[in-house]
Amino acid sequence: MVRPKKQSKRVPVRLRHKIEKRSAEKQRKERKNAKKHPELGKKKPAALNIPNSFPYKEQILNEIEEQRRLRIEEQQRKREQSKLKKKADQQVTEDGDVAMDAEEDESDDESMDGMDEDSGDEAAGGNAMAALLASARAKAAQYEAAHDDSDDEEDQQTENYAKGNKDTSRKNFDKMFKEVVSAADVILYVLDARDPNGTRSREVERQIMSMDGGEKRLILILNKIDLVPPPVLKGWLTYLKRSFPTLPLKASNGAPNAQSFDHKALTVQGTSQALLSALKSFAQSKQLKRSVSVGVIGYPNVGKSSVINALTGRLGGSSAACPVGAEAGLTTSLREVKLDKKLKILDSPGIVFPSTDNEKGTSAEKQARLVLLNAVPPKQIDDPVAAVQLLIKRFSTSQTLFSKLLDVYGIPPLPQLGLAQVTKSFLTEVARKRGRLGKGGIPNIESAAVAVIMDWRDGRIQGWIDPPIATAAANAGIQTAVGTVEADHKEVVSQWMEEFKLEGLDFGDDEANEVEMQG
């Protein structure tokens, strides 16, 4: 007898997928209804099963209802008290900040007045440091008087840079910057080697020099040196050393596919060890009973946190002393890193410092300059096309750099038209090469501009600002009533370099012929 064949329980894949799709759709509808009507999913509280024959049933129910009402009133009262307390704390904080700023201004005025009297007597005796300090204080006072009205504009600029986060407002950033500068004995001013003057503020330098009677030390750190050729690096080092002790630094290995220069004598370990040795020499010469504090300041995304990681020897990864990234604004709070018993480093958020160079031009031109300084995150750029136009304007002065820019995207030579037309043609070609197209294959100019800005940020586009021709006025940078104090300034720089034992260090002289391109 032949047994009947059992029917298979297998179902077609099409049917199984259909069932899974309907099940997922049903669950999605249930979640949507639960959000729309949250009261439907809640279970009603179980009623008290008190027999009707119980003589005190009504009294018990009234007591329960009264307790519930009192509990609700107590919760409401606590909420009101919490709101009032928050408002009071905010008011006290604002009043305290205003009072603190007023006290700081008064104390600064008094200390500066007293220092002016002392420095005047010493300057008469021919003290170079006193003359330099008097000049720095005078310039700082003139700057503060001339820029009182521009504070609102700077506040708005940085608030736009840190949108939506009240903890990263300009006021908080300025407060943290003042804390770092006040607490630090040595200040490392980190500059971008591609545009050192663009990431530098002479007014900030003068204010630092006029604090604590000139006891603070300032070192300029030229970071991202692998993005400039040796002659440019040497020129900037020579130019900056006329103002303050300057050290080149390669804080990290850079982004992938970056068009970098392989400086043979300037490695990550070598430059960071030279800086660390200089700081240890200063700490040893001071012989303080406490550790020497080193503050790190600079524009956003110039590599302040990378400098600290290079000094600690922890480059990247989960063990990094400070988090780093290609996007600006990653550091939003103060961070203290202890190197050893004699040294500790203070990291600060990046701030767009006031600079007379950056104050020229419209607001669009100002933001374009900040974009090329990598001080604005890509998502917060209002007009990326203007930034690319400024980049092409700078490259138009050098046919070599402009040709390298075209070679990055494989673009043939562009016709010699106006700056706006060249920018539009360039971005159109970039959009086609990178696939940044909209509906109907129309090139997306703004998307292409953002791509160019990100390539510039990561070093895939070569470009730099040549060092200016040194003049007597530029070298001194500070004027007094009796004229220039260039010789005095050089004497102070030499004294500071001796304290840090930088006299024997000479970077970039013998490596001009020992450099290779990496890409």
ZAMARGU-4260 file (C-alpha; in steps of 0.2 Angstrom, whole numbers, plus 5000, padded with zeros to 4 digits):
<rodrens>
0) 5000/5000/5000 | 5007/5017/4995 | 5007/5030/5008 | 5000/5047/5003 | 5013/5060/5002
5) 5013/5073/5016 | 5010/5091/5011 | 5026/5101/5013 | 5025/5116/5025 | 5037/5126/5015
10) 5031/5142/5007 | 5037/5152/4993 | 5050/5165/4996 | 5038/5178/4989 | 5024/5174/5001
15) 5036/5173/5016 | 5043/5191/5012 | 5025/5197/5010 | 5020/5190/5027 | 5036/5199/5035
20) 5032/5215/5026 | 5014/5215/5033 | 5020/5211/5050 | 5032/5225/5050 | 5019/5237/5044
25) 5007/5231/5057 | 5020/5234/5071 | 5024/5251/5064 | 5006/5256/5064 | 5004/5250/5082
30) 5019/5260/5088 | 5012/5276/5079 | 4995/5274/5087 | 5004/5271/5104 | 5013/5288/5102
35) 4997/5297/5096 | 4986/5289/5110 | 4997/5285/5125 | 4983/5283/5137 | 4976/5268/5127
40) 4991/5258/5132 | 4991/5261/5150 | 4982/5249/5162 | 4969/5257/5173 | 4974/5256/5192
45) 4966/5241/5201 | 4950/5247/5210 | 4950/5244/5229 | 4939/5229/5232 | 4930/5235/5248
50) 4913/5226/5251 | 4898/5238/5251 | 4893/5231/5268 | 4909/5238/5276 | 4904/5253/5287
55) 4919/5264/5284 | 4920/5261/5265 | 4916/5279/5260 | 4928/5286/5273 | 4942/5276/5267
60) 4939/5281/5249 | 4939/5299/5254 | 4955/5298/5263 | 4963/5289/5248 | 4957/5303/5236
65) 4963/5317/5248 | 4981/5309/5249 | 4981/5308/5230 | 4976/5326/5229 | 4990/5331/5241
70) 5003/5321/5232 | 4998/5330/5216 | 4999/5347/5224 | 5016/5343/5232 | 5023/5338/5215
75) 5017/5354/5207 | 5024/5365/5222 | 5041/5356/5219 | 5041/5360/5201 | 5037/5378/5204
80) 5051/5379/5217 | 5063/5371/5205 | 5059/5384/5191 | 5061/5398/5203 | 5078/5391/5209
85) 5084/5390/5191 | 5079/5408/5187 | 5087/5414/5203 | 5103/5404/5199 | 5104/5411/5181
90) 5101/5429/5188 | 5115/5427/5201 | 5127/5419/5188 | 5124/5434/5176 | 5126/5447/5190
95) 5142/5438/5195 | 5149/5438/5178 | 5146/5457/5176 | 5153/5461/5193 | 5168/5450/5189
100) 5171/5458/5173 | 5170/5475/5181 | 5182/5470/5195 | 5194/5463/5182 | 5193/5479/5172
105) 5196/5490/5188 | 5211/5479/5194 | 5218/5479/5176 | 5217/5498/5175 | 5225/5499/5193
110) 5239/5487/5189 | 5243/5494/5172 | 5243/5512/5180 | 5256/5506/5193 | 5266/5496/5180
115) 5267/5511/5169 | 5274/5522/5183 | 5287/5508/5187 | 5291/5505/5169 | 5293/5523/5165
120) 5306/5525/5178 | 5315/5509/5172 | 5314/5515/5154 | 5322/5531/5159 | 5337/5520/5165
125) 5338/5511/5148 | 5329/5495/5153 | 5324/5486/5137 | 5310/5476/5145 | 5302/5491/5153
130) 5302/5500/5136 | 5294/5485/5128 | 5281/5483/5141 | 5276/5501/5141 | 5274/5500/5122
135) 5263/5484/5124 | 5252/5492/5137 | 5249/5508/5127 | 5244/5498/5111 | 5233/5486/5122
140) 5224/5502/5129 | 5222/5510/5112 | 5215/5493/5105 | 5202/5491/5119 | 5197/5509/5117
145) 5195/5508/5098 | 5186/5491/5099 | 5173/5493/5112 | 5159/5495/5100 | 5164/5480/5090
150) 5161/5467/5104 | 5143/5464/5099 | 5149/5460/5081 | 5162/5448/5087 | 5149/5440/5099
155) 5137/5437/5085 | 5151/5430/5074 | 5156/5417/5086 | 5138/5413/5091 | 5135/5409/5073
160) 5150/5398/5073 | 5144/5388/5088 | 5125/5388/5084 | 5113/5380/5095 | 5124/5377/5110
165) 5124/5390/5124 | 5139/5382/5132 | 5150/5387/5117 | 5145/5405/5116 | 5158/5419/5113
170) 5156/5425/5131 | 5160/5408/5138 | 5175/5405/5126 | 5182/5422/5131 | 5180/5418/5149
175) 5190/5401/5146 | 5203/5410/5136 | 5206/5423/5150 | 5207/5409/5162 | 5220/5400/5152
180) 5231/5415/5149 | 5229/5421/5167 | 5234/5404/5174 | 5248/5400/5162 | 5267/5404/5164
185) 5271/5400/5146 | 5259/5402/5132 | 5260/5393/5116 | 5252/5402/5102 | 5249/5389/5088
190) 5249/5396/5070 | 5245/5388/5054 | 5261/5387/5043 | 5251/5390/5027 | 5245/5407/5033
195) 5254/5412/5050 | 5248/5430/5049 | 5230/5426/5046 | 5230/5415/5062 | 5239/5428/5072
200) 5233/5443/5082 | 5246/5456/5087 | 5234/5464/5099 | 5232/5447/5109 | 5251/5446/5109
205) 5252/5464/5117 | 5239/5460/5130 | 5248/5444/5135 | 5265/5454/5137 | 5257/5467/5147
210) 5250/5455/5160 | 5259/5451/5177 | 5273/5464/5174 | 5279/5455/5159 | 5283/5439/5168
215) 5273/5428/5155 | 5282/5420/5141 | 5275/5418/5123 | 5281/5405/5110 | 5275/5405/5093
220) 5272/5387/5087 | 5271/5385/5068 | 5261/5369/5065 | 5256/5359/5049 | 5274/5363/5042
225) 5272/5347/5031 | 5260/5357/5020 | 5273/5371/5015 | 5290/5369/5006 | 5306/5372/5015
230) 5310/5389/5008 | 5293/5396/5013 | 5295/5388/5030 | 5312/5395/5032 | 5306/5412/5027
235) 5292/5412/5040 | 5303/5406/5054 | 5315/5420/5050 | 5301/5433/5050 | 5292/5427/5066
240) 5308/5425/5076 | 5310/5444/5075 | 5295/5446/5086 | 5295/5430/5098 | 5304/5414/5100
245) 5297/5402/5086 | 5297/5383/5084 | 5291/5373/5069 | 5280/5358/5074 | 5273/5343/5065
250) 5260/5338/5077 | 5252/5324/5067 | 5254/5314/5051 | 5241/5323/5042 | 5225/5317/5032
255) 5226/5303/5019 | 5230/5308/5001 | 5237/5325/5007 | 5249/5334/4996 | 5263/5336/5009
260) 5281/5339/5009 | 5292/5326/5018 | 5304/5337/5028 | 5318/5325/5032 | 5324/5334/5048
265) 5307/5339/5055 | 5298/5324/5060 | 5283/5322/5073 | 5295/5315/5086 | 5309/5327/5083
270) 5299/5343/5083 | 5289/5338/5098 | 5304/5333/5108 | 5312/5349/5104 | 5297/5359/5111
275) 5296/5348/5126 | 5315/5350/5130 | 5312/5369/5129 | 5298/5369/5141 | 5308/5358/5153
280) 5323/5369/5152 | 5312/5384/5156 | 5304/5375/5171 | 5321/5370/5177 | 5328/5388/5176
285) 5313/5395/5186 | 5315/5383/5200 | 5297/5386/5206 | 5289/5376/5220 | 5274/5372/5209
290) 5273/5365/5192 | 5274/5377/5177 | 5258/5379/5168 | 5258/5380/5149 | 5243/5387/5140
295) 5239/5383/5122 | 5229/5396/5112 | 5225/5399/5094 | 5212/5399/5080 | 5200/5385/5078
300) 5207/5369/5070 | 5225/5375/5070 | 5230/5360/5079 | 5231/5365/5098 | 5225/5348/5104
305) 5237/5339/5092 | 5251/5349/5099 | 5247/5342/5117 | 5245/5325/5110 | 5262/5326/5102
310) 5270/5332/5118 | 5262/5318/5128 | 5267/5305/5115 | 5249/5299/5112 | 5245/5302/5094
315) 5227/5298/5090 | 5217/5283/5096 | 5207/5281/5112 | 5222/5284/5123 | 5224/5302/5116
320) 5226/5315/5129 | 5214/5327/5119 | 5202/5323/5106 | 5206/5329/5089 | 5197/5330/5072
325) 5198/5338/5055 | 5182/5349/5059 | 5184/5365/5069 | 5176/5367/5086 | 5180/5350/5093
330) 5187/5357/5109 | 5173/5366/5119 | 5179/5366/5137 | 5195/5368/5147 | 5206/5353/5148
335) 5221/5351/5159 | 5235/5338/5155 | 5249/5334/5167 | 5266/5330/5158 | 5276/5327/5174
340) 5279/5335/5191 | 5286/5351/5184 | 5274/5354/5169 | 5255/5354/5165 | 5247/5360/5149
345) 5230/5369/5148 | 5220/5366/5132 | 5207/5379/5127 | 5194/5381/5114 | 5198/5389/5097
350) 5193/5408/5096 | 5193/5419/5081 | 5204/5433/5089 | 5202/5451/5084 | 5214/5457/5071
355) 5216/5473/5061 | 5219/5463/5045 | 5203/5453/5047 | 5192/5468/5050 | 5193/5475/5032
360) 5180/5470/5020 | 5162/5465/5021 | 5155/5451/5032 | 5155/5439/5017 | 5173/5442/5014
365) 5177/5440/5033 | 5168/5423/5033 | 5177/5418/5017 | 5194/5422/5025 | 5189/5412/5041
370) 5183/5397/5030 | 5200/5396/5022 | 5208/5397/5039 | 5197/5381/5043 | 5189/5391/5058
375) 5171/5387/5052 | 5164/5369/5051 | 5158/5365/5033 | 5140/5363/5039 | 5140/5381/5045
380) 5147/5389/5030 | 5134/5402/5023 | 5142/5405/5006 | 5155/5392/5001 | 5157/5399/4983
385) 5164/5415/4990 | 5177/5405/5000 | 5182/5396/4984 | 5183/5413/4974 | 5195/5420/4987
390) 5205/5404/4986 | 5206/5406/4967 | 5210/5425/4969 | 5225/5420/4980 | 5231/5406/4968
395) 5230/5418/4953 | 5245/5427/4958 | 5255/5410/4956 | 5253/5401/4940 | 5262/5386/4948
400) 5249/5384/4962 | 5234/5387/4950 | 5240/5374/4939 | 5242/5362/4953 | 5224/5366/4959
405) 5218/5361/4942 | 5228/5345/4942 | 5220/5340/4958 | 5203/5338/4949 | 5210/5334/4932
410) 5203/5350/4924 | 5211/5358/4908 | 5217/5376/4908 | 5202/5388/4910 | 5199/5403/4899
415) 5206/5420/4905 | 5190/5428/4911 | 5184/5438/4926 | 5187/5431/4943 | 5168/5427/4945
420) 5167/5418/4928 | 5183/5408/4932 | 5176/5403/4949 | 5160/5397/4941 | 5169/5388/4927
425) 5180/5379/4939 | 5166/5374/4951 | 5156/5367/4936 | 5170/5356/4931 | 5173/5350/4949
430) 5155/5346/4950 | 5155/5336/4934 | 5171/5327/4940 | 5165/5323/4957 | 5147/5319/4952
435) 5140/5333/4962 | 5125/5335/4950 | 5107/5340/4953 | 5091/5336/4944 | 5093/5335/4925
440) 5112/5333/4927 | 5114/5352/4932 | 5130/5355/4941 | 5128/5359/4960 | 5140/5373/4962
445) 5138/5375/4981 | 5141/5356/4984 | 5156/5357/4973 | 5162/5372/4983 | 5160/5363/4999
450) 5170/5348/4992 | 5184/5360/4987 | 5184/5368/5004 | 5186/5351/5013 | 5200/5346/5001
455) 5209/5362/5006 | 5206/5359/5024 | 5213/5341/5023 | 5229/5347/5013 | 5224/5339/4997
460) 5226/5356/4988 | 5243/5364/4990 | 5243/5382/4994 | 5252/5394/5006 | 5255/5413/5009
465) 5273/5418/5006 | 5282/5427/5020 | 5282/5446/5019 | 5297/5456/5016 | 5304/5461/5033
470) 5305/5480/5036 | 5310/5489/5052 | 5293/5494/5057 | 5286/5477/5054 | 5300/5468/5063
475) 5298/5479/5078 | 5279/5479/5077 | 5278/5491/5092 | 5280/5510/5093 | 5284/5521/5108
480) 5284/5540/5110 | 5302/5540/5107 | 5302/5530/5091 | 5305/5511/5087 | 5311/5499/5100
485) 5317/5486/5087 | 5334/5484/5096 | 5325/5482/5113 | 5313/5469/5106 | 5327/5459/5099
490) 5336/5459/5116 | 5320/5453/5124 | 5318/5439/5111 | 5336/5434/5114 | 5334/5433/5133
495) 5318/5422/5131 | 5327/5411/5119 | 5341/5409/5131 | 5329/5404/5145 | 5321/5390/5134
500) 5339/5386/5127 | 5333/5388/5109 | 5349/5397/5103 | 5357/5381/5096 | 5341/5375/5087
505) 5341/5380/5069 | 5327/5371/5059 | 5325/5372/5040 | 5342/5378/5035 | 5350/5362/5029
510) 5335/5353/5023 | 5331/5363/5008 | 5338/5350/4996 | 5332/5335/5006 | 5313/5336/5003
515) 5302/5325/4994 | 5284/5327/4988 | 5271/5315/4996 | 5254/5313/4988
</rodrens>
